[in-house]
Amino acid sequence: MNRLVLQAQILDIAAIRYTPAGLPALDLMLKHESMVDEAGSPRKVAMEIKAVALGDIVKRIQALSLTEKTVFTGFLSAQRQGRGTVFHITGFAD
């Protein structure tokens, strides 16, 4: 199963583009920070991840504030040309 649930805030958001099929697409950079328990010890986790949203969800994401933390859901995939990972956002809870 490939499913990711991530609380993050938007660091950067690009202008809407359109796929060859005519779907709106939005490229984003997300930032996550949290404390987790690993092997019985607390650990601070911080990361940035590239993300993309396609279709109807694009306009809803554009309406989000860059400062608010949001819980995004989706899946992970390889980037074009296979360099790195991208989070495909399929939903979010505001």
C-alpha distances in whole Angstrom, upper triangle without the diagonal:
4,6,10,13,16,19,22,25,25,28,28,28,29,31,29,29,28,26,28,27,28,25,26,24,24,24,24,24,22,24,22,24,24,25,22,23,23,24,27,28,27,26,26,23,24,22,22,20,20,19,19,20,21,23,24,22,24,28,26,25,28,30,28,31,30,31,29,25,23,19,17,13,11,9,10,12,15,19,21,23,20,22,19,16,16,14,14,16,15,17,19,21,25
4,7,10,13,17,18,21,22,24,25,24,25,27,26,26,25,23,25,24,26,23,23,21,21,20,20,20,19,20,19,21,21,23,21,22,22,24,26,27,26,24,24,21,21,19,19,16,16,15,16,16,18,20,22,20,21,25,23,22,25,27,25,27,27,28,26,22,20,17,14,11,8,6,7,9,12,15,18,20,17,18,16,13,12,11,11,12,12,14,16,19,22
4,7,10,14,16,19,19,22,23,22,24,26,25,25,25,23,26,25,26,22,22,20,20,19,18,18,17,18,17,19,19,21,19,21,21,23,25,26,24,23,22,19,20,18,18,15,16,14,15,15,16,19,20,17,19,22,21,19,22,24,22,24,24,25,22,19,16,13,11,7,6,5,7,10,14,17,20,22,19,20,17,14,13,10,10,10,10,11,13,15,19
4,6,10,12,15,16,19,20,20,22,24,23,24,24,23,26,25,26,22,22,19,18,17,16,16,13,14,13,15,15,17,16,18,19,22,23,23,22,20,19,16,16,14,14,12,13,12,13,14,16,19,19,17,18,21,19,17,20,22,20,21,21,21,19,16,13,10,8,6,5,5,7,11,14,16,19,22,19,19,16,12,11,8,9,9,10,11,11,13,16
4,7,10,13,15,18,19,19,22,24,23,25,25,25,28,27,27,24,22,20,19,18,16,15,13,13,11,13,13,15,15,17,18,22,23,22,20,19,18,15,15,14,14,13,14,13,14,14,17,19,19,16,18,20,18,16,19,20,17,19,19,19,16,13,10,7,6,5,7,8,10,14,17,19,22,25,22,22,19,15,14,10,11,9,10,9,9,10,13
4,6,10,12,14,16,17,20,23,22,24,25,25,28,28,28,24,22,20,18,16,14,13,10,10,8,10,10,13,13,16,18,21,22,21,19,17,15,12,12,11,11,10,12,11,14,14,18,20,20,16,17,20,17,15,18,19,15,17,16,15,13,10,8,5,5,6,9,10,11,15,18,19,22,25,22,21,18,15,13,10,11,10,12,11,9,11,13
4,7,10,13,16,17,20,23,23,25,26,27,30,30,29,25,23,21,18,17,14,13,9,9,6,8,9,12,13,16,18,22,22,21,18,16,14,12,11,11,12,12,14,13,15,16,19,21,21,17,18,19,16,14,17,17,13,14,13,12,10,6,5,4,6,9,12,14,15,18,21,21,25,27,25,24,20,17,16,12,14,12,14,12,9,10,11
4,7,9,12,13,17,20,20,23,25,25,29,29,28,24,22,19,16,15,11,10,6,5,5,7,9,13,15,18,20,24,24,23,19,17,14,12,10,9,9,10,12,11,14,15,18,21,20,17,16,18,16,13,15,15,12,12,10,10,8,5,6,6,7,11,13,15,15,18,20,20,23,26,24,22,19,16,14,12,14,12,14,13,10,11,11
4,6,9,11,15,17,18,21,24,25,28,29,27,24,21,18,15,14,10,9,6,5,7,9,12,16,18,22,23,27,27,25,22,20,17,14,12,11,10,11,12,11,14,14,18,20,20,16,15,16,14,11,12,13,9,8,6,6,6,5,6,9,9,13,15,17,17,20,21,21,24,26,25,23,20,18,16,13,15,13,16,14,12,12,11
4,6,7,11,14,15,18,20,22,26,26,24,21,18,16,12,11,7,6,5,6,9,12,15,19,21,25,26,30,31,29,25,23,19,17,14,12,10,10,10,10,12,12,16,18,18,15,13,14,13,9,10,11,8,8,5,7,8,8,9,11,11,14,15,17,17,19,20,19,21,24,24,22,19,17,14,13,14,12,15,14,12,14,13
4,7,10,14,16,18,21,23,26,27,26,23,20,17,13,11,7,5,5,6,10,12,16,20,22,26,27,30,31,29,25,23,19,17,13,11,9,10,10,11,13,15,18,21,21,18,16,17,16,13,12,14,11,10,7,8,10,11,12,14,14,17,18,19,19,20,21,19,21,24,23,21,18,17,15,14,16,15,18,18,16,18,17
4,7,10,13,15,18,20,24,25,23,21,17,14,11,8,6,5,7,9,13,16,19,23,25,29,30,33,34,32,29,26,23,20,16,14,11,11,10,10,12,13,16,19,20,17,14,15,15,12,11,13,12,11,8,11,13,13,14,16,15,18,18,19,19,20,20,18,19,22,22,20,18,17,14,14,15,15,18,18,17,19,18
4,7,9,12,15,17,20,22,20,17,14,11,7,6,5,7,9,12,15,19,22,26,27,31,32,36,37,35,32,29,25,22,19,17,13,12,10,10,10,11,13,16,16,14,11,12,13,9,8,11,11,11,9,12,14,15,14,16,15,17,17,19,18,19,20,17,18,22,22,20,19,17,14,14,14,13,16,16,16,18,17
4,6,9,12,14,18,19,17,15,12,9,6,5,6,9,12,15,19,22,25,29,31,34,35,38,40,38,35,32,29,25,22,19,16,14,11,11,10,11,13,15,16,15,11,12,14,11,10,13,13,14,12,16,17,18,18,20,17,19,19,20,19,19,19,16,17,20,21,20,19,18,15,15,15,15,17,18,18,21,20
4,6,10,13,16,18,15,14,10,9,7,8,9,13,15,19,22,25,29,32,34,37,38,42,43,41,38,35,32,29,26,23,19,18,15,13,12,12,13,14,15,14,10,11,14,12,9,13,14,15,14,18,19,21,20,22,19,21,21,22,22,21,22,19,19,22,23,22,22,21,17,18,17,16,18,19,20,22,21
4,7,10,13,14,12,10,6,6,5,8,10,14,16,20,23,27,29,33,34,38,39,42,44,42,39,36,33,30,27,24,21,19,15,13,11,10,10,11,12,12,8,9,12,11,9,13,15,16,16,20,21,21,20,21,19,20,19,20,21,20,21,18,18,21,23,22,22,20,17,17,15,15,16,17,18,21,21
4,7,10,11,9,8,6,5,6,8,12,15,18,22,25,28,31,35,36,39,40,43,45,43,41,38,35,32,29,25,22,19,16,14,11,11,10,11,13,13,10,12,15,14,13,16,18,20,19,23,24,24,23,24,21,21,20,20,20,19,19,17,16,19,21,21,21,20,17,17,15,16,17,19,20,24,24
4,7,8,5,5,5,5,8,11,15,18,21,24,27,31,33,37,38,41,41,44,46,45,43,40,37,34,31,28,24,21,18,15,12,11,9,9,12,13,11,13,16,16,15,18,20,23,22,26,26,26,24,25,22,22,20,20,20,19,19,17,16,19,21,22,22,21,18,18,15,16,17,19,21,24,25
4,5,5,5,6,7,10,12,16,19,21,25,27,31,34,37,37,40,40,44,45,45,42,39,37,34,31,28,24,21,17,15,12,11,9,10,13,14,13,15,18,17,17,21,22,25,24,28,28,28,25,25,22,21,19,19,19,17,17,15,13,17,19,20,20,19,16,17,14,16,16,19,22,25,26
4,5,8,10,10,14,15,19,22,25,29,31,35,37,40,41,43,43,46,48,48,46,43,41,37,34,31,28,24,21,19,15,15,12,13,16,18,16,19,22,21,21,24,26,29,28,32,32,31,29,29,25,24,22,21,21,19,19,17,15,17,20,21,22,21,19,20,17,19,19,22,25,29,30
4,6,9,11,14,17,20,23,26,29,31,35,37,41,40,43,43,46,48,48,46,43,41,37,35,32,29,25,22,19,16,14,11,11,14,16,15,18,20,20,21,24,26,29,29,32,32,31,28,28,24,23,21,21,21,19,20,19,17,20,22,23,24,23,20,20,17,18,18,21,24,27,29
4,7,9,13,15,19,23,25,28,31,34,37,40,40,43,44,47,49,48,46,43,41,37,35,32,28,25,22,19,15,14,10,9,12,14,13,15,18,18,18,21,23,26,26,30,30,30,27,27,24,23,21,22,22,21,22,20,18,22,23,25,25,24,21,21,17,18,17,20,23,26,27
4,6,10,13,16,20,22,25,27,31,33,37,37,40,40,44,45,45,42,40,37,34,32,29,25,22,19,16,12,10,7,5,8,11,10,12,15,15,15,18,20,23,23,27,26,26,23,23,20,19,17,18,19,18,20,18,17,21,22,23,23,21,18,17,14,14,14,16,19,22,23
4,7,10,13,17,19,23,25,29,31,35,35,38,39,43,44,43,40,38,35,32,29,26,23,20,17,14,10,8,6,5,8,9,7,9,12,12,12,15,17,20,20,24,23,23,21,21,18,18,17,18,19,19,20,18,18,21,22,23,23,20,17,16,13,13,13,15,17,20,21
4,7,10,14,16,19,22,26,28,32,32,35,36,39,41,40,37,35,32,29,26,23,20,17,13,11,7,6,5,7,9,9,7,10,12,11,11,15,16,18,18,21,21,21,19,19,16,16,15,16,16,15,17,14,14,18,19,20,19,17,13,13,11,11,12,14,16,19,20
4,6,10,12,16,19,22,25,29,30,33,34,37,39,37,35,32,29,26,23,20,17,14,11,8,6,5,7,9,11,9,6,9,11,9,9,12,13,15,14,18,18,18,16,17,14,15,14,15,16,16,17,14,15,19,19,19,18,16,12,12,10,10,12,13,14,18,18
4,7,10,14,17,20,23,27,28,31,32,35,37,35,32,29,27,23,20,17,13,11,8,6,5,7,9,12,14,12,10,12,14,11,11,14,14,16,14,17,18,17,16,17,14,15,14,15,14,14,14,12,13,16,17,16,15,13,10,10,10,10,13,15,15,19,19
4,6,10,13,17,20,23,25,28,29,32,34,32,29,26,23,20,17,14,10,8,6,5,6,8,11,14,16,13,11,13,13,10,10,13,12,13,11,14,14,14,13,14,12,14,14,15,14,15,15,13,15,18,18,17,15,13,10,9,10,10,13,14,14,17,17
4,7,10,14,17,21,22,25,26,30,31,29,26,23,20,17,13,10,7,6,5,6,9,11,15,18,19,16,14,16,16,12,13,15,13,14,11,13,14,13,13,14,12,15,15,15,14,15,15,13,16,19,18,16,13,12,10,10,11,12,15,16,15,18,18
4,7,10,13,17,19,22,23,27,28,26,23,20,17,14,11,8,6,5,6,7,10,12,16,19,19,16,15,17,16,12,13,15,12,12,10,11,11,10,10,11,10,12,13,14,13,15,16,15,18,21,20,18,15,13,10,9,11,11,14,14,13,15,15
4,7,10,14,16,20,21,24,25,23,20,17,14,11,7,6,4,7,9,10,14,16,19,22,23,19,18,20,18,15,16,17,14,13,10,11,11,9,10,12,11,14,15,16,16,18,19,18,21,23,22,19,16,14,13,12,15,14,17,17,15,16,16
4,7,10,12,16,17,21,21,19,16,14,11,8,6,5,6,8,11,12,16,17,21,24,24,20,20,22,20,17,18,19,16,15,13,12,12,9,10,10,11,13,15,16,15,18,19,19,23,25,23,21,17,15,14,13,15,15,18,17,15,15,16
4,7,10,14,15,19,19,17,13,11,7,6,4,7,9,12,15,16,19,21,25,27,28,24,24,25,23,20,22,22,18,17,15,13,13,10,12,12,14,16,18,19,18,21,23,23,26,28,26,24,20,18,18,16,19,18,21,20,17,18,18
4,6,10,12,16,16,14,10,8,6,5,7,9,12,14,18,19,22,23,27,29,29,26,26,27,25,22,24,24,20,20,18,16,15,11,13,13,15,17,19,20,20,23,24,25,29,31,28,26,22,20,20,18,21,20,22,21,18,18,18
4,7,10,13,12,10,6,6,5,6,9,12,15,17,21,22,25,27,30,33,33,29,29,31,28,26,28,28,24,23,21,19,18,15,16,16,18,19,22,22,22,25,27,28,31,33,30,28,24,23,23,21,24,23,25,24,21,21,21
4,6,10,10,8,6,5,6,7,11,13,17,18,22,22,26,27,30,33,33,29,30,32,29,27,29,30,26,25,24,22,21,17,18,16,18,19,21,21,21,24,26,27,31,32,29,28,24,22,22,21,23,23,25,24,22,21,22
4,7,6,5,5,6,9,10,14,16,20,21,25,26,29,30,33,36,36,33,34,36,33,30,33,33,30,29,28,26,24,21,21,20,21,22,23,23,23,26,28,30,33,35,31,30,26,24,25,23,26,26,27,26,25,24,26
4,5,5,6,7,10,11,14,16,20,21,25,26,29,31,34,37,37,34,35,37,35,32,35,35,32,31,30,28,27,23,24,22,23,23,24,23,23,25,27,29,32,33,30,28,25,23,25,23,26,27,28,28,26,27,28
4,6,8,10,13,14,18,20,24,25,28,29,33,34,37,40,41,37,38,41,38,36,38,39,35,35,33,32,30,27,27,25,26,26,27,26,25,28,29,32,35,36,32,31,27,26,28,27,30,30,32,31,30,30,32
4,7,9,13,15,19,21,25,26,30,31,34,36,39,41,42,38,39,41,39,36,39,39,36,35,33,31,30,27,27,25,27,27,29,28,28,31,32,34,38,39,35,34,30,29,30,29,31,31,33,32,30,30,31
4,6,10,13,16,19,23,25,28,30,33,35,38,41,41,38,38,40,38,35,37,38,34,33,31,29,28,25,26,25,26,27,28,28,27,30,31,33,37,38,34,33,29,28,29,28,31,31,33,32,30,29,30
4,7,10,13,16,20,22,26,27,31,32,36,38,38,35,35,37,34,32,34,34,31,30,28,25,24,21,23,22,24,25,26,26,26,29,30,31,35,36,33,31,28,26,27,26,29,28,30,29,27,26,27
4,6,10,13,17,19,23,24,28,30,33,36,36,33,33,35,33,30,32,32,29,28,25,23,23,20,21,20,22,23,24,24,23,26,27,28,32,33,30,28,24,23,24,23,26,26,28,27,26,25,26
4,7,10,14,16,20,22,26,27,31,34,34,31,31,32,30,27,29,29,26,24,22,20,20,17,19,18,20,21,23,23,22,25,26,27,30,31,29,26,23,22,22,21,24,24,27,26,24,24,24
4,7,10,13,17,18,22,24,28,31,31,27,27,29,27,24,26,27,23,22,20,19,18,15,17,16,17,19,20,20,19,21,22,23,27,28,25,23,19,18,18,17,21,21,23,23,21,21,22
4,7,10,14,16,20,22,26,29,29,26,25,27,25,22,23,25,21,20,17,16,16,14,15,15,16,18,19,19,18,20,21,21,24,26,24,21,17,16,17,16,19,19,22,22,20,21,21
4,7,10,13,16,19,23,26,27,23,23,25,24,20,22,23,20,19,16,16,16,14,15,15,15,16,17,17,15,17,17,17,21,22,20,17,14,13,13,13,16,17,20,20,19,20,21
4,7,10,13,16,20,23,24,21,20,22,21,17,19,21,18,17,14,15,15,13,14,15,14,16,16,16,14,15,16,15,18,20,18,15,12,11,11,11,14,15,18,19,18,19,20
4,6,10,13,17,20,22,19,18,20,20,16,18,20,17,18,15,16,16,14,14,14,12,13,13,12,10,12,12,11,15,17,15,13,10,8,7,7,11,12,15,16,16,18,19
4,7,11,14,17,19,17,15,18,18,15,16,19,17,18,15,17,17,16,15,15,13,14,13,12,10,11,11,9,12,15,13,12,9,7,5,6,9,10,14,16,16,19,20
4,7,10,14,16,13,12,15,15,12,13,16,15,16,14,17,17,15,14,13,10,11,10,10,9,10,11,10,12,16,15,14,11,9,5,4,6,7,10,12,13,16,17
4,7,10,13,10,9,13,13,10,12,15,15,17,16,18,18,17,15,15,11,12,10,10,10,10,12,10,12,16,15,15,13,11,7,6,5,6,9,11,13,16,18
4,7,9,7,6,10,10,8,10,13,13,16,16,19,18,17,14,14,11,11,9,11,12,12,15,13,15,19,18,19,17,14,10,9,6,5,7,9,11,14,16
4,7,7,6,10,11,10,12,15,16,19,19,22,21,20,17,17,14,13,11,13,14,14,16,15,15,19,19,20,19,16,13,11,8,8,8,10,13,17,18
4,6,6,9,10,11,12,15,16,20,20,23,22,22,19,18,15,15,13,15,17,17,19,18,19,22,23,24,23,20,17,15,11,10,9,11,14,17,18
4,5,7,8,9,11,12,14,18,19,22,21,21,18,18,15,15,14,17,19,20,22,21,22,26,26,27,26,23,19,17,13,11,10,10,12,15,16
4,6,5,6,9,10,11,15,16,19,17,17,14,14,11,12,12,15,17,18,21,20,21,25,25,25,23,20,17,14,11,8,7,7,9,12,13
4,5,5,6,9,10,14,15,18,17,17,15,15,13,14,14,16,18,18,20,19,20,24,24,24,22,20,16,14,12,9,10,10,11,14,14
4,5,5,7,9,13,14,17,16,17,15,17,15,16,17,19,21,22,24,23,24,27,28,28,26,23,20,18,15,13,13,12,12,14,14
4,5,5,7,11,13,15,14,15,12,13,12,14,15,18,20,22,24,23,25,29,28,28,26,23,19,17,15,12,11,10,9,11,10
4,5,5,9,10,13,12,12,10,12,10,12,13,16,18,20,22,21,22,26,26,25,23,20,17,14,13,10,11,9,9,11,10
4,6,8,9,13,12,14,13,15,14,16,17,20,21,22,24,22,23,27,27,26,24,22,18,17,15,13,14,13,12,14,13
4,7,9,12,11,13,12,15,14,17,19,22,23,25,27,25,27,30,30,30,27,25,21,19,18,15,16,14,12,13,11
4,6,9,7,9,9,12,12,15,17,20,22,24,26,24,26,30,29,28,26,23,20,17,17,14,15,13,11,11,8
4,5,6,9,9,13,14,17,20,22,23,26,27,26,28,31,31,29,27,24,21,19,19,16,18,16,13,13,10
4,6,8,10,13,14,17,19,22,22,24,25,24,26,29,28,26,24,22,19,18,18,16,18,17,14,15,13
4,7,9,13,15,18,21,23,24,26,27,26,29,31,31,28,26,24,21,19,21,18,20,18,15,15,13
4,6,10,12,16,19,21,22,25,27,26,29,32,31,29,26,24,21,19,19,17,18,16,12,12,9
4,7,9,13,16,19,20,23,25,24,27,30,29,27,24,21,19,16,17,15,17,14,11,10,8
4,6,10,13,16,18,21,23,23,26,29,27,26,23,20,17,14,15,12,13,10,7,6,6
4,7,10,13,15,19,21,22,25,28,26,25,22,19,16,13,13,10,11,9,5,5,7
4,7,10,12,15,18,19,22,25,23,23,19,16,13,10,10,6,8,6,4,7,9
4,7,10,13,17,18,21,24,22,22,19,15,13,9,8,6,6,5,6,8,12
4,7,10,14,15,18,21,19,19,17,13,10,7,5,5,5,6,9,12,15
4,7,10,12,15,18,16,17,14,10,8,6,5,7,8,10,12,16,19
4,7,9,13,15,12,13,10,7,6,5,6,9,11,13,15,18,21
4,6,9,11,9,10,9,6,5,7,7,11,13,16,18,21,24
4,7,8,5,7,6,5,6,9,10,14,16,19,21,25,27
4,6,5,6,6,5,6,9,10,14,16,20,21,25,27
4,5,7,9,9,9,12,13,16,19,22,24,28,29
4,6,9,11,12,15,16,20,22,25,27,31,33
4,6,8,10,14,15,19,21,24,26,29,31
4,7,9,13,15,19,22,24,26,29,31
4,7,10,13,16,19,22,23,26,28
4,7,10,13,16,18,19,23,24
4,6,9,13,15,16,20,21
4,6,9,11,13,16,18
4,6,9,11,15,17
4,6,8,11,14
4,7,11,14
4,7,10
4,6
4
